[in-house]
Each structure stands twice: as C-alpha cells, then as structure tokens.
Amino acid sequence: MGDKSKRNALFQWCQKKNFDFICLQETHCTKIVEKEWKKEWGGLSFWCNGTSVSKGVAILVKPNLDINVTEKYRDGEGRKLIVELKLDSNETVRIFNVYAPNNGIERKNFFNKLIINNENDVVNYVMRDFNCCLNRKLDRKHMPKCEAVGNHELKNFIEKNELTDIWRLRYPNKKQYTFSRGQSYSRIDYILTSENIDCRLNNAKTVYFPFSDHDGVTISMNIIEPERGPGYWKMNNSVIKTDLFKNTFETFWKSWKLNINKFKDKKEFWDLTKTKIKDITITISKKLRLNENEVKNWEHKLENLLENDGTQQNLNENKVVIPSEISLKLIQYSLNLDIVPNCQIKWNNQYNSELLPIKSLTDTLQCNPGVKSTIFKCHL
C-alpha cells in the first residue's frame, strides 16, 4: 500500500463495494504515514503499524456510517488490532483483525498467546490471515502428510473461545482457496464468529480482490435498525468529481448563464439553477450506477469462476478461460480509466499479460491490438 495511486485505487474499490467494515493485513503502514493514510480513506479508520516492508493491520469503517466505534487494543508488532462498537440494540460487537506470523514456531507461540476475553453480552468477530489451514484435507489443494505448525494451537484457540469458521459452516465439504503461490493453494484467510450468532448471518463468501494474491472473505449480518423518518435529497460529492459530471455541467453552464438577464429577480434565477443542477446530478448518478452495476456483474462472473475452480491464480494454470473483459473492467472500475476490451496492458513500456503492478495513475495505459489479456493481479 506504499504507493499512493494504488492505495487510492484500493480505497475507492472498498468504498464502492459498500462494506461497513474492512480488515486489511500486510498494510506496511508506519507511524510516519498513518495520519496521511487516514485522511485519504475519508472516514474513520484504525491502524496497527508494522514497518514499511512488513506486517501492519488496519480496520476501515465506511465513511458516514452512523455507529460509535472505539479502539480497544493494538499490539506493538503490527499483528493484532481490536475495535468495539455498540449497535442501536445495545449489543456490543468486537472486531479482531489478526495477522499471524509466517514462521511456524513464531505462529505457534502467537496462537498460544492470542486471547479473547469472552463476555456474555459481546459478539466477537475474528478477521484474519492465519497463515495456517484448519483442515489440511479440505483447505489445501495438495494435502500434506502432516498438519502445519500452529494448527493444533489455532484449533485450541477457536474451541476455547467458542468461535466458528462461518464459511466452512456454510460449505462443509467445499474446496476453495484464498491464497496461491506457485503450485501451492490454500485457504488461510478466515472470518471466525461467536457460535451463538450463526442464525443472524445472511451469507459468507470468498470474493476476488484485485489488489493482492489473497482473495477476500466477506460476511453480512442482520441487525435491528431504528425506524427512520422521511428522507431528503443530498448531493453526492463523489458524483461531482467525475469527468462525466464536469463535462456535462460545463456544457450546461456555458449556455444557461446567458439567461440571467432574462430574470427580473436574480434569486429566481439561482433557485432555478440549483434545481437544474440537482436534475443533472441525479441523471449522472443513474448513469454511473449503471456502469457500476455492469462492473459488479463482471465481478460476479469472476467470483463464480473462482468458486468453481478454487483460487484466482490457478484459473490460468488449469486452462480455465477468463474473458479478458472481466479483468479490464475490474481495472477500469478501480482506476476510473477507459480501457478497451481484448487488449493487453502496456505499463511502464512493458507488456505484461499476468501482472499489473499499479504504480502511478499518471502512467499511460495503452492497447496492443490483437493481443488478448488474461487475469491481472495487483500485489500489495
């Protein structure tokens, strides 16, 4: 996340997905840049810093989410962050963002020291990259002869704290992986929840995440919301920042401003102007939503491919055909750029059909006619 253009693209992607809470691992955030990154996110966020090249976790809260969220704990290593929120039903929820070590011995000690203070009136969610599988038969493509170091300690932690692997509960026999490297495929990314709230969860699924070699894991939950009174129209600031709005408004204003002398009362002119701007904004919003829904359809198609085949990387290796429009639409969606389908990306004067390292939005994306692209992966 150290590159600003990539970081902003990631933030934009998360906000368009409309997640209430996002847990990130391996942020590589430091105290020096934390304030700047918080400002770029545009909403409430919590950061537990590592170094500029390793570790670091963060919890991002959807901007304008009307929930009181407070930080409860962060360790000094960039591996554990806890926030707490109180719902309108007076229920307390704690979100744990955990990033376990790669080293087996360190991971074993980490799980032994990992503590959740269970309380009857508190619901716990543990979001994590455990770097360890729970079930070597189902969570690894090629089953190893023995369990990974730390597996026993991880299972003890889950049992002791009465947690549930909610995705596995929904799909007891399914094989799907969240991480791949070389010929190794595994499910090491989990969302663990308190056992007593399973009935309130709508779904749990693995989703394609275009900025990492890990896929994302998401859940949605029913909560009791208060009744709200009649609403009112409010201009969406993100709409007026788009080129589509700017170009439309400039065309409108160029001709409309000439009418000001036709009004005896200038206030009447400005009131009508505001109404017209509102109509323009609503029209542009509808067009943008159509584009966004189109991209979501492409993402849904890609997620279906992932579910059928296991993980993002082996889509190509197992000869699963991915329409190039999917990858390009996802990149266009993240970077807000126009990209022509069925082309390859030219990045820093190098054509690369498998990896798109986002470095700068000022770089030029060009098409190489006649060359079909494959899936692009963006690494943090």
C-alpha atoms as one frame of an Amber mdcrd trajectory, in Angstrom:
protein
   0.000   0.000   0.000   3.017   2.270  -0.014   2.224   3.596  -3.490  -0.336
   6.391  -3.279  -2.097   5.714  -6.582  -2.514   2.052  -5.719  -3.665   2.904
  -2.206  -6.282   5.331  -3.503  -7.496   2.745  -6.016  -7.845   0.222  -3.182
  -9.764   2.722  -1.024 -12.052   3.569  -3.932 -12.722  -0.118  -4.594 -13.586
  -0.756  -0.940 -15.953   2.203  -0.778 -17.747   1.234  -3.970 -18.241  -2.248
  -2.540 -20.112  -0.525   0.310 -18.625  -2.680   3.071 -19.323  -1.399   6.586
 -16.007  -2.677   7.960 -12.875  -3.715   6.076  -9.979  -5.556   7.725  -6.638
  -5.331   5.918  -3.461  -7.233   6.640   0.105  -6.569   5.461  -0.588  -2.849
   5.102   3.089  -1.892   5.607   1.866   1.271   7.305   4.124   3.158   9.702
   3.513   5.909  12.241   5.051   8.405   9.833   2.380   7.904   7.146  -0.584
   6.839   9.322  -2.131  10.317   9.508  -1.898  10.797   5.736  -3.475   7.395
   5.002  -6.315   8.067   7.442  -7.084  11.301   5.623  -7.035   9.566   2.245
  -9.555   6.974   3.409 -12.040   9.749   4.196 -13.743   8.008   7.112 -12.923
   6.522  10.477 -10.016   4.065  10.419  -7.739   2.306  12.894  -4.145   1.283
  12.197  -1.739  -1.034  13.952   1.607  -0.344  12.348   4.416  -2.635  11.328
   7.248  -1.471   9.098   7.287  -0.113   5.559   8.117  -3.601   4.239   6.275
  -5.990   6.559   3.281  -6.565   8.821   0.673  -3.971   9.739  -3.109  -4.364
  10.044  -5.966  -1.878   9.687  -9.716  -1.663  10.174 -11.529   0.768   7.881
 -15.045   1.978   8.709 -17.387   3.022   5.917 -17.458   6.838   5.689 -20.580
   8.333   7.262 -21.504   5.069   8.982 -23.595   6.160  11.948 -22.140   3.795
  14.555 -19.934   4.627  17.519 -16.649   2.740  17.076 -13.747   2.878  19.516
 -10.330   1.263  19.591  -9.821  -1.264  22.382  -6.326  -2.585  21.754  -3.393
  -2.646  19.366  -0.170  -4.544  19.835   3.270  -3.118  19.111   4.116  -5.540
  16.301   1.508  -4.781  13.656  -0.298  -8.101  14.134  -3.368  -7.521  16.324
  -5.957  -4.754  16.390  -9.300  -4.699  18.219 -12.171  -2.237  17.863 -15.511
  -2.208  19.637 -18.886  -0.864  18.525 -22.301  -0.640  20.120 -25.363  -1.276
  17.962 -28.672   0.532  18.380 -29.972  -2.655  20.022 -27.340  -2.024  22.758
 -25.457  -5.116  21.652 -21.662  -4.827  21.820 -19.561  -6.120  18.918 -15.796
  -6.559  18.908 -13.805  -6.929  15.706 -10.377  -8.531  15.935  -8.024  -8.085
  12.990  -5.232 -10.639  13.244  -2.178 -11.305  11.073  -0.285 -14.432  12.147
   3.461 -14.924  11.503   4.755 -16.906   8.520   7.340 -18.680  10.634   5.899
 -21.878  12.119   7.431 -21.574  15.588   6.502 -17.894  15.859   2.996 -18.715
  14.642   2.610 -21.455  17.278   3.641 -19.054  20.065   1.386 -16.354  18.620
  -1.721 -18.573  18.813  -0.844 -19.687  22.342  -0.757 -16.048  23.467  -3.824
 -14.938  21.485  -6.587 -14.072  23.957 -10.233 -13.071  23.639 -11.988 -12.005
  26.799 -15.338 -13.737  26.333 -18.307 -11.876  27.758 -21.938 -12.969  27.580
 -23.202  -9.729  26.057 -20.384  -9.321  23.495 -20.284 -10.730  19.954 -16.795
 -11.414  18.601 -15.600 -11.396  15.004 -12.030 -12.504  14.313 -10.850 -11.478
  10.827  -7.532 -12.924   9.969  -4.746 -14.105   7.795  -3.725 -17.071   9.946
  -1.002 -18.329   7.546  -2.257 -21.745   8.579  -5.025 -24.114   7.406  -7.635
 -25.561   9.743  -8.292 -28.676   7.638  -5.410 -29.946   5.519  -7.732 -32.203
   3.533 -10.232 -29.519   2.513  -8.200 -26.313   2.820  -5.170 -27.402   0.780
  -5.194 -28.405  -2.874  -2.487 -30.999  -2.319  -2.905 -32.466   1.147   0.396
 -32.504   3.084   1.444 -35.521   5.107   1.150 -33.644   8.386  -0.575 -30.588
   9.785   1.123 -27.200   9.553   2.958 -25.928  12.612   0.483 -23.990  14.718
  -2.604 -25.889  13.532  -3.169 -27.538  16.908  -2.776 -24.240  18.770  -5.143
 -22.482  16.350  -7.828 -25.110  16.873  -7.414 -24.807  20.637  -7.842 -21.040
  20.369 -11.082 -21.476  18.369 -12.504 -24.092  20.718 -11.524 -22.254  23.879
 -13.202 -19.035  22.703 -16.295 -20.749  21.255 -15.719 -19.456  17.737 -16.976
 -20.787  14.410 -15.382 -20.848  10.968 -18.508 -19.398   9.392 -17.535 -20.074
   5.764 -16.842 -23.753   6.469 -20.115 -23.998   8.369 -21.914 -22.808   5.236
 -19.908 -25.030   2.881 -18.898 -28.136   4.899 -17.344 -30.107   2.021 -16.363
 -27.434  -0.457 -12.805 -26.854  -1.639 -11.993 -23.222  -2.306  -8.734 -21.416
  -1.701  -7.906 -17.861  -0.723  -4.162 -17.843  -1.401  -1.862 -19.257  -4.045
   1.857 -19.249  -4.657   3.481 -21.405  -7.309   1.778 -24.816  -7.150   0.579
 -24.275  -3.580  -3.090 -23.405  -2.997  -4.640 -22.985   0.421  -7.448 -21.418
   2.429  -5.651 -19.467   5.138  -7.948 -16.433   5.358 -10.875 -16.786   7.753
 -13.686 -14.974   9.492 -14.427 -16.559  12.863 -17.576 -15.571  14.740 -19.153
 -16.248  18.098 -21.082 -19.508  17.881 -24.389 -18.062  19.035 -24.935 -15.652
  16.117 -24.892 -18.032  13.160 -28.654 -17.676  12.639 -28.246 -13.927  12.096
 -25.681 -14.198   9.304 -27.012 -13.833   5.764 -24.040 -15.212   3.893 -20.327
 -15.888   3.895 -18.322 -15.991   0.716 -14.918 -15.646  -0.878 -14.580 -12.712
  -3.267 -11.995 -11.677  -5.802  -9.734  -8.911  -4.507  -7.808  -7.233  -7.344
  -5.027  -5.770  -5.176  -3.461  -8.883  -3.666  -2.536 -12.533  -4.176  -5.117
 -13.277  -1.449  -8.842 -13.396  -2.094 -11.170 -11.643   0.320 -13.686 -13.228
   2.694 -16.958 -11.429   3.426 -19.972 -11.920   5.664 -23.212  -9.999   6.064
 -25.348  -9.949   9.184 -28.867  -8.861  10.125 -29.080  -6.159  12.765 -32.120
  -4.360  14.130 -32.209  -0.875  12.669 -34.282   2.003  14.103 -37.168   3.415
  12.109 -36.210   6.482  10.131 -38.310   9.494   9.158 -38.790  10.850   5.647
 -35.531  11.489   3.822 -34.300  14.414   1.742 -32.113  14.731  -1.328 -28.426
  15.332  -0.722 -25.822  15.853  -3.418 -23.295  13.026  -3.669 -19.879  14.709
  -3.649 -18.255  11.748  -5.394 -20.523  12.333  -8.421 -19.428  15.939  -8.969
 -15.783  14.833  -9.012 -16.285  12.616 -12.072 -15.312  13.704 -15.579 -18.822
  12.860 -16.782 -20.360  15.401 -14.402 -17.719  18.055 -15.076 -18.158  17.837
 -18.842 -21.955  17.821 -18.601 -22.005  20.762 -16.209 -19.607  22.830 -18.312
 -21.805  22.337 -21.372 -24.927  23.228 -19.401 -23.466  26.308 -17.710 -21.962
  27.713 -20.889 -25.427  28.261 -22.340 -27.525  28.592 -19.183 -25.590  31.513
 -17.676 -26.599  33.652 -20.661 -30.187  33.601 -19.378 -29.513  35.512 -16.164
 -30.598  38.876 -17.586 -33.978  37.411 -18.557 -34.900  37.193 -14.868 -36.049
  40.301 -13.028 -35.294  38.612  -9.728 -31.776  37.133  -9.611 -32.832  34.913
  -6.719 -35.353  33.243  -9.018 -32.543  32.573 -11.497 -30.339  30.961  -8.857
 -33.169  28.892  -7.406 -33.930  27.517 -10.874 -30.196  26.958 -11.430 -29.991
  24.845  -8.295 -32.964  22.773  -9.454 -31.320  22.157 -12.824 -28.022  21.182
 -11.172 -29.935  18.758  -8.976 -31.548  17.204 -12.077 -28.146  16.929 -13.777
 -26.617  15.308 -10.685 -29.431  12.752 -10.407 -29.145  11.903 -14.123 -25.357
  11.460 -13.887 -25.758   9.358 -10.734 -28.073   6.987 -12.591 -25.583   6.635
 -15.441 -22.733   5.966 -13.004 -24.828   3.365 -11.187 -25.461   1.599 -14.476
 -21.710   1.484 -15.131 -21.073   0.319 -11.580 -23.698  -2.420 -11.860 -22.096
  -3.578 -15.103 -18.741  -3.927 -13.350 -20.386  -5.748 -10.454 -21.816  -8.222
 -12.964 -18.313  -8.837 -14.299 -17.013  -9.271 -10.761 -19.835 -11.726 -10.056
 -18.866 -13.743 -13.137 -15.259 -13.799 -11.978 -16.252 -14.847  -8.463 -18.276
 -17.707  -9.935 -15.200 -18.826 -11.846 -13.178 -18.673  -8.639 -15.765 -20.718
  -6.766 -15.776 -23.376  -9.459 -12.008 -23.589  -9.674 -10.735 -22.705  -6.225
  -8.443 -19.688  -6.390  -7.529 -16.813  -8.659  -4.076 -17.899  -9.757  -4.888
 -21.414 -10.947  -7.547 -20.073 -13.296  -4.875 -19.727 -15.944  -2.821 -22.734
 -14.927  -5.786 -25.073 -15.192  -6.719 -23.659 -18.616  -9.931 -22.047 -17.408
 -10.788 -19.372 -19.975 -11.341 -15.930 -18.494 -12.930 -13.331 -20.778 -10.451
 -10.506 -20.939 -13.286  -8.013 -20.499 -13.609  -9.157 -16.862 -10.063  -8.224
 -15.908 -10.142  -4.985 -17.829 -13.488  -3.944 -16.409 -12.189  -4.564 -12.881
  -9.108  -2.444 -13.547 -11.234   0.270 -15.151 -13.530   0.184 -12.128 -10.638
   0.531  -9.689  -8.707   3.194 -11.582 -11.645   5.066 -13.154 -10.000   4.847
 -16.590 -11.370   3.911 -20.002  -9.885   0.622 -21.182 -10.735  -1.141 -24.423
 -11.606  -4.879 -24.027  -9.459  -7.597 -25.609  -6.225  -5.717 -25.219  -3.074
  -6.095 -23.226  -1.872  -3.504 -20.740   1.251  -1.524 -21.558   2.687  -0.407
 -18.230   5.976   1.481 -17.984   6.593   0.466 -21.618   6.395  -3.231 -20.749
   3.603  -5.534 -21.887   2.600  -7.994 -19.193  -0.402 -10.284 -19.543  -0.450
 -11.637 -15.996   0.590  -8.975 -13.517  -0.436  -5.339 -13.267   1.607  -3.556
 -10.582  -0.238  -0.272 -10.035   2.429   2.393  -9.682   1.086   5.715 -10.833
  -2.181   6.978 -12.272  -0.110   9.296 -14.430   1.317   6.320 -16.332  -0.340
   5.592 -19.640  -2.499   2.553 -20.273  -2.320   1.607 -23.953  -3.671  -1.238
 -26.032  -1.678  -3.727 -28.057  -4.061  -4.642 -30.919  -4.717  -8.313 -31.456
  -3.356  -9.470 -28.095  -5.875 -10.862 -25.625  -5.231 -10.281 -21.955  -5.516
 -12.696 -19.067  -6.417 -12.019 -15.449  -4.479  -9.216 -13.782  -3.391  -9.341
 -10.157  -2.331  -6.317  -8.143   0.015  -7.029  -5.250   0.143  -5.038  -2.020
